[in-house]
């Protein structure tokens, strides 16, 4: 019964609009149970439910959850890493530049370097949202991951190419025009002639932002 309640604690917390409406014992149970456990199922459910707590408690309460998040990101379990990489952009929107650059940026880089395609793809899917939050100086460090993904796309499965192609226009809006011209424009033409029609179709929306 306790395990089932722990699995569903995220939707329960998410139903509240303010952290002050939640009994602190519930939050303490979630944090203490997750931090003390080495059970990967418990940590997976903690990872899955984590965004709900940050959504309700917000930026000011981040130090309360900070150490737990770092613990979860270092667990070598594909389910946990994929769950966290899927939601990291949502945390960035809530936490703002300060905590995103301090705590989330190194985690996103680890996800992007992961050997598992699913984890890397999950991180790339909404990376443009993450990049909007951080400073231009920090943002430029992620250019190498975009270029690397493109360079590796010839031998990658088509879904990874589709993710990059569909976000190419969004990246063009975030970087300086010289980078757009020298990096994103060649990518655009390459994706246009891709053998997989879904990749070519996905990149069509990038033309206008690139030209602008």
C-alpha positions as CSV (number, residue, x, y, z in Angstrom):
1,X,0.0,0.0,0.0
2,X,2.8,2.4,0.9
3,X,4.6,1.6,-2.4
4,X,1.5,2.3,-4.4
5,X,1.0,5.6,-2.6
6,X,4.6,6.5,-3.4
7,X,4.1,5.8,-7.1
8,X,1.1,8.1,-7.3
9,X,2.4,10.9,-5.0
10,X,3.3,13.0,-8.1
11,X,-0.2,13.5,-9.5
12,X,-1.5,14.0,-5.9
13,X,1.0,16.8,-5.3
14,X,0.4,18.3,-8.7
15,X,-3.2,18.8,-7.9
16,X,-2.2,21.5,-5.4
17,X,-1.5,25.0,-6.5
18,X,0.6,26.1,-3.5
19,X,3.2,24.2,-1.5
20,X,1.8,25.8,1.7
21,X,-1.4,23.7,1.3
22,X,0.6,20.5,1.6
23,X,1.4,18.8,4.9
24,X,5.1,18.9,5.3
25,X,5.1,15.2,6.4
26,X,4.2,14.2,2.9
27,X,7.2,16.1,1.4
28,X,9.6,14.9,4.1
29,X,8.4,11.3,3.4
30,X,9.1,11.7,-0.4
31,X,12.5,13.3,0.1
32,X,13.7,11.1,3.0
33,X,12.5,7.8,1.4
34,X,14.1,8.7,-2.0
35,X,17.4,9.8,-0.5
36,X,17.8,6.8,1.7
37,X,16.8,4.2,-0.8
38,X,19.1,2.3,-3.2
39,X,16.1,0.5,-4.8
40,X,16.0,1.5,-8.4
41,X,12.2,1.1,-8.6
42,X,11.8,3.6,-5.7
43,X,14.3,6.0,-7.3
44,X,12.5,5.6,-10.7
45,X,9.2,6.7,-9.1
46,X,10.9,9.5,-7.3
47,X,12.3,10.7,-10.6
48,X,9.0,10.4,-12.4
49,X,7.2,12.4,-9.6
50,X,10.0,15.0,-9.1
51,X,8.7,17.7,-11.5
52,X,5.3,17.8,-9.7
53,X,7.0,18.9,-6.5
54,X,9.1,21.6,-8.2
55,X,6.0,22.7,-10.1
56,X,4.1,23.2,-6.8
57,X,6.9,24.5,-4.6
58,X,8.7,26.6,-7.1
59,X,12.2,28.2,-7.3
60,X,12.3,29.3,-3.7
61,X,12.1,25.8,-2.3
62,X,14.7,24.3,-4.7
63,X,17.4,24.0,-2.1
64,X,15.1,21.6,-0.3
65,X,15.1,19.2,-3.3
66,X,18.6,20.0,-4.6
67,X,20.5,17.1,-3.2
68,X,17.8,14.5,-4.1
69,X,17.9,15.6,-7.7
70,X,21.7,15.3,-7.9
71,X,21.4,11.8,-6.4
72,X,18.8,10.7,-8.9
73,X,20.8,12.0,-11.9
74,X,23.8,9.9,-10.9
75,X,22.0,6.6,-10.8
76,X,23.0,4.4,-13.7
77,X,19.5,3.2,-14.7
78,X,18.2,3.9,-18.2
79,X,14.6,4.4,-17.0
80,X,15.6,7.0,-14.4
81,X,18.0,8.8,-16.8
82,X,15.4,8.9,-19.6
83,X,12.7,10.2,-17.2
84,X,14.9,13.0,-15.9
85,X,16.2,13.9,-19.4
86,X,12.6,14.2,-20.6
87,X,11.6,16.7,-17.8
88,X,14.8,18.8,-17.3
89,X,13.5,21.6,-19.6
90,X,10.4,21.9,-17.5
91,X,12.5,22.3,-14.4
92,X,14.5,25.0,-16.1
93,X,11.4,27.0,-16.9
94,X,10.4,26.9,-13.2
95,X,13.8,27.4,-11.6
96,X,15.1,30.2,-13.9
97,X,18.7,31.1,-14.9
98,X,20.4,30.9,-11.5
99,X,19.6,27.3,-10.5
100,X,19.4,26.1,-14.1
101,X,23.0,27.1,-14.8
102,X,24.2,25.9,-11.4
103,X,22.4,22.6,-11.1
104,X,20.7,21.5,-14.3
105,X,23.2,22.5,-16.9
106,X,25.8,19.8,-15.9
107,X,23.0,17.2,-15.8
108,X,21.8,18.1,-19.3
109,X,25.3,17.7,-20.6
110,X,25.6,14.3,-19.1
111,X,22.4,13.2,-20.7
112,X,23.6,14.5,-24.1
113,X,26.8,12.5,-23.8
114,X,24.9,9.3,-22.9
115,X,25.5,6.3,-25.1
116,X,21.8,5.4,-25.1
117,X,20.0,7.0,-28.0
118,X,16.7,7.2,-26.1
119,X,18.3,9.3,-23.4
120,X,20.1,11.6,-25.8
121,X,17.0,12.0,-27.9
122,X,14.9,12.8,-24.8
123,X,17.4,15.5,-23.9
124,X,17.5,16.9,-27.4
125,X,13.8,17.0,-27.9
126,X,13.2,20.1,-25.8
127,X,16.7,21.4,-25.5
128,X,15.6,24.7,-27.2
129,X,13.3,25.4,-24.2
130,X,16.2,24.8,-21.8
131,X,18.5,27.0,-23.8
132,X,16.1,29.9,-23.7
133,X,16.5,30.1,-19.9
134,X,20.3,30.3,-19.7
135,X,22.6,33.1,-20.7
136,X,23.9,33.5,-24.2
137,X,27.4,32.7,-23.0
138,X,26.3,29.4,-21.5
139,X,24.1,28.7,-24.4
140,X,27.0,28.7,-26.9
141,X,28.6,25.7,-25.1
142,X,25.7,23.5,-26.3
143,X,26.4,24.3,-30.0
144,X,28.9,21.4,-30.0
145,X,26.2,18.9,-29.1
146,X,24.0,20.1,-31.9
147,X,26.8,19.8,-34.4
148,X,27.9,16.5,-33.1
149,X,24.4,15.1,-33.3
150,X,24.2,16.3,-36.9
151,X,27.6,14.8,-37.7
152,X,26.6,11.5,-36.2
153,X,23.2,11.5,-37.9
154,X,24.4,9.7,-41.0
155,X,24.8,6.5,-38.9
156,X,22.0,7.2,-36.4
157,X,18.5,6.0,-36.6
158,X,16.1,8.4,-38.4
159,X,14.2,9.4,-35.3
160,X,17.2,11.2,-33.9
161,X,17.6,13.1,-37.1
162,X,13.9,13.9,-37.0
163,X,14.2,15.4,-33.5
164,X,17.1,17.6,-34.6
165,X,15.4,18.6,-37.9
166,X,12.2,19.6,-36.2
167,X,14.1,21.9,-33.7
168,X,16.5,23.4,-36.2
169,X,14.3,26.6,-36.6
170,X,14.0,27.0,-32.9
171,X,17.8,26.8,-32.5
172,X,18.2,29.4,-35.3
173,X,16.2,31.9,-33.1
174,X,18.6,31.4,-30.2
175,X,22.0,31.8,-31.8
176,X,23.9,34.6,-33.6
177,X,23.4,35.0,-37.4
178,X,26.9,33.8,-38.3
179,X,26.3,30.5,-36.5
180,X,23.0,30.2,-38.2
181,X,24.5,30.8,-41.6
182,X,27.6,28.6,-41.2
183,X,26.1,25.7,-39.2
184,X,22.3,25.6,-39.4
185,X,21.8,26.4,-43.1
186,X,24.0,23.5,-44.3
187,X,22.1,21.2,-41.9
188,X,18.8,22.5,-43.3
189,X,19.8,21.5,-46.9
190,X,21.1,18.2,-45.8
191,X,17.9,17.3,-44.0
192,X,15.9,18.5,-47.0
193,X,17.5,15.8,-49.1
194,X,17.3,13.0,-46.4
195,X,16.2,9.6,-47.6
196,X,13.5,9.5,-44.8
197,X,10.6,11.6,-45.8
198,X,9.6,12.4,-42.2
199,X,13.0,14.0,-41.6
200,X,12.7,16.2,-44.7
201,X,9.1,17.2,-43.7
202,X,10.2,17.9,-40.1
203,X,12.9,20.5,-41.2
204,X,10.5,22.5,-43.5
205,X,9.5,24.9,-40.6
206,X,13.1,25.8,-40.1
207,X,13.4,27.8,-43.4
208,X,11.7,30.9,-42.2
209,X,13.6,31.3,-38.9
210,X,16.9,30.6,-40.7
211,X,16.1,33.3,-43.4
212,X,15.1,35.8,-40.8
